Amino acid sequence: MILDEKEIFKILNEQKDNKLLRFYNATLKIEEQNVILETENNFLRTKKEQLEAEIEVLKESVKELFNDEEESKRLDKLIKF
């Protein structure tokens, strides 16, 4: 079967359109993943801040329990990470 020039260009354009469509779909999926990762990152950042605040409260409570400056300094060194 011999194709004329018009049919060849039609086939090439369809292939190009398919590649562009696949690229566009892949781009959309990547953008969707970025949104999901950003949301998860924000959640984890918030959770980290909450935990850090809780640690500070606990550190103060422990310092009050010991009420000893030397012991408080030693605890500070132990708690730091």
Secondary structure as UniProt FT lines:
FT   HELIX           5..66
FT   HELIX           69..79
//
